[in-house]
Amino acid sequence: MQMISDFLAMGGYGGFIWTAYGAGAGAMVGLLIISLRELRTTSAVVAALEANSPRRRRNNSDNQDATS
């Protein structure tokens, strides 16, 4: 049990080190949440735009190479 306590104390700097790890983890979680929210709203905007836009039909001649 003493070894774990010594490890967590990290030579007296444990408070600073674990606070830095916590702040880094909190920042990454915050970025993940913000990114997922932006993805959801962007996906909704794209879906709305696609629903309102007319569909274009492709002709087979559009897909052929100019060399043939």
Beta strands, then each sheet from edge to edge (+ up, - down):
end
